[in-house]
Amino acid sequence: MLENLITVALQVAMLFIMIAVGFALGKTKLLGKTAIKGLANVVLYVATPAVILQAFTTEQKTPEKTKNLIIVAIITVILHVVMILLAKLFIRHKDDKANRIMRLLVIFSNSGYMAFPLQKAILGDIGVFYGAMFVAIFNIFMWTYAVFVASGDKNTLKIKNILLNPTIISVIVSVLLYAFSIKLPTFIADAVSGLGNLNTPLPMIIIGFNISTFPFIELFNDKRVYLPGVLRLIFMPLLSLGIMILLGVRGLPLIACTIAASAPSAAAPVMFATKYGLDAQLGSKITSLTTLFSILTMPVIVALAQIL
């Protein structure tokens, strides 16, 4: 458990350094709102698809891995459906723009750039591989349900819009490449890897910029952040772990999914808040606060999954 604590602590420290850079750029006016919206599009349409593609094309196909991959996919769908229902039950704020971003940040965890390092540290490359399937399903929900909630536009749920989304395309292509054991040429794989590396710093810089637009003390003074924080860091992960245990999930899939489910709030909803005019400041506060306190909650929950 101590080793997990150190791993998470170092990861959180790295993320907060990046958030601090975004904060400084915002305070010094070196970044503006127009540039931030552009960076959000780079994350959503380029960096995230690249991460998924990279994970699926670097792992050797075996029957056991394929079986576990299917288990992870099914579990991820179940967990997100349950969390969507519970978020509607628990989050009922009178401000609609705040209500929508709060619900999204309770449902969606930072299962990519926060969970991947811990999955690799505890389980090795196979942990990242299973984590990538969690992220793939996560992104299907993100680009359907989350976009609909953030935009309030039913047209976003049209099959054409969903299938032509870069992240959904990357999920489909990645699964096909894995299924047929197709490896990317080295120069393409290197390009994909480089683009995927943007998936960590850019969202943190955007969050840091959003934090720079309000007094830092408001991160703790805003009472609206605490309920989503408790739900995201404690209730949802423990519930997810309980559901998996009841369904008989054990071993690597259990640990990989628990790491993803116990991660702090995702940055993507903040990107959507910026894009669709929701309360991006509140979103940044919740994401930052949950990231900070995940140093205490993630090791305990992951250690519990390892024991079980």
N, C-alpha and C positions, 0 to 999 in steps of 0.2 A: 504493500500500500504506500509506503514511503517513497518507493521508486516512482510509482504512478503520480504521486503528489508533486515530485520534482519535475517530472516530464510535463505535467499540465502547467505547473508554475512557470516553467521556461517558455512554454508555448504562449501563455497569457502575456508574459513580459514582452515577447516578440511582437505580439499583436498590438499591445499598448504603445510600443515605440512607434509603430506605423500610424496608430491613431494620433499620437502626439505630433507627428509630421504633418498630417492633415490639419490638425488644430492650428499649428504654426503657420501653415500656408494660408489658412482662412483668416487668421488674425492679422497677418501682414499683407493681406489683399493680393497675394500672388496667385490665388485661385478664386474664381468667381462662380456664381450660380450656373451660368451658361456652361462653363468648363466642367463643372461637377455633373451636370446632366449628361454631357458627352461621355465622361468617364463611366457613368452608370451604365450607359449603353454598351460600352466596351466590355464591361464585366458580364452583363446579362447575355450578350449576343456572341461574344468571342471567347472570353477566358473560361467560363464555366463549361461550354461544350468541349473545349480543348482538354480540360481535366478528365472528363468522362471518357473521351476517346483514348486518351493516353493510358488510363487504367485498364481498359478492356483489351488493348492491343499488346500489352507487355506480359500477360499471364498465359502460361501454357494450359491448354484445355485438357481436363481429365473428367471421368464420370463423377467422381466425388465432388470436385469443384462445381461442376454443372448442377448436381443435386443440391448442394448447399446454396448455390446462387439462386435457384428457384425458391428455396425456403426463405432466403433473405428477401426476395422480391415480394412473396406472399405476405410475409410478416410486415414489411414496410407499408404495404397497402392497408392492411388491417389497422396498424398503429395510427396512420394518418387519418383514416376515417373516424376512429375513436376520438382522436384529438380535436378534429374539426367539430364534432358533436359537443364535446366537453367545453371547448372554447366558447361556443355559442351559449352554453349553459352558465358559465362562470363570468364571462366578460360582458357586462351590460352597461356601458358608459353612455351618458346622455349626449355627448358630442359624437356625432357619427364618424367624423374623420379620425378622431382619437380611437373610437371603438373598433374601427376596421383594422387599423395598424396594430392595436393591442392584441386582437385575436390572431392575426397572422404571426406575430412574434411569439405567441404562446404555442401555436401549432408547429411552426417550422424552426428546427434547430440548425445550428451552424455545423451541419454534418459533413461539410467538405473540408475547408482549410483549418477548422478547429479539431475535427475528429480524425482526419487522415494521419496527422503526425502521431497521435496517441495510438491509433490502430497499428501503425507501422512499428512503433516502439514496443508494444506489448505482443503483437501477433506476427509481425514481419510483413513482407509484401502481400501475403495472402489476406491479411487483415484489411489492407488498402483495397484489394480486389473486391472483397465482399462489401466494404464500405462504399465502393463506387456504384454497386448495384443499389444500395440504399439511396445514394445521391441521385442516381438515375430516376428511380421512382419518385423521390422527393421533388425532382425537377418537373416531372409530369404533373404532379399536384400543384407545383409552384406556377407553372405556365398555363394552368387551366383554372383551378379554384382560386389561387392567390391573385392572379391577374384580374379575374372577374370581380373579386371582393375589392381590390384596390381601385379598379377603374369604374366599377358599377355599370359596366357596359356588357350586355348579354352577347353582343356581336363577337366578343373575345372568345366565346365558347364554340364558335363555328369550327367544324372539322377542318376546313381549309386553313384557317388561321393557326390552329393547333399543330397540324402536320407540317406546316411551312416554317414553324418556329425553329431557329438554329439549334436550340438545346434539345428539343424533341427529335430533330433530325439526327443529332449526334448520338442520342440514346439508341435509336433504331440502327444506325450504321455501326455503332460499337458492338451491339449484341450480334449483328450479322457477321462482323469480322471475327468475333470470338467463336461463334457457332461453326464457322467454316475454317477456323485456325489460320486466318489471313493476317500476315504481318505487314505493317507499313514500311515502305522504303526508308532507309536511314535518314535521308534529308527531310522527308515529310515528318517522320517521327520526332526529329529534333525541333522542327518548326512548331509542331503541336505541343511539345514539351515546353518550349519557350513561351508560347501564348498561355499555356496552362499556369505557368508560374505567376502570371498577372492576377490570378484569382485570389491571391492572398493580400498583396499590398494595396491594390486599388480600392476594394471595398472598405478597408480600414482607413484609408486616406479620406474617402467620402464621409465616413462616420465622424472622423476627426474634424472635418470641415463643418459638418452640421452641428457638432458640439460647440465649435467656435462662435456660432451665431447666438449663443445664450450664455449667461454667467454659469461657470462650472459648478457652483454650489447647488444649482438647480437640479443637477444630476441626482442629488440626495433629497432635495427639498420637495420635489414633485411627487406627491403621494400616489399618483397614478402608476408609477413604475413598479410598486412593490407587489401587487397582486399578480401581474403578469410574470414578474421575476420568480416568485415562489412557485407558480404553476409550471413555468418553463424549466426551472432548475431542480425541483424536488418532486412535485406531484406527477408530472408527465413521465419523467424517467422511471420512477418507481412503478407507476401504473404499467408502463411499457414492459418493464422487466417481469412484472407479475403476469401479464398477458402471455408473454413468451414462455414462461415456466409452465403455465396452465396448458399451453398448446404443445408442450413437450419439446420445445426447442432447447438444445444444449450445445456445448462445445463452442467452436469458432464462430458460427453464426450468431449465437446468443451474445457472446462478448462483443463482436463487431457491431451488432445492432444496438446494444446497450450503450456503447461508447458514442455512437451517432445520436441516439435518443437523449442522452444526458448532456449533450453539448449546449452551450448558451444559445440565445436567440440568433437566428440567421441574419446576415446583412442584406440579403436579397429583398425582403419586404421594405427595408429602408430605401433601397434603390427604387422600388415601385412607388413608395410614398413620395419620393422626389419627382418621379416621372408623372404621377397622376394627381399630385396636389393634396395628398393626405398630410397628417401631422408628422413631418420628417424629423422635427426636433424631438418629439416624444419618442419616436422610433429609435433615434440615435441614443437617447438616454437609456431606454430599456436594453438595447443591444450592448451598450457599454457597461451598464451595471451588471447584467447577467454574465458578461465575459469576465468581469472582475471577480465575481463571487463563485464562478465555476471552478476556480482554483481550489475551493473548499468542497464543493458538492460532487464534481466529476470523479475524483479518486475514490471516494467512499462508495458511490454507486457502482463504479466499474469493479472495484474490489469485491463487492457483494455478488456481482455477476460471476466473477471468477470462482468464488467459493461454491456457488450453486451449480 
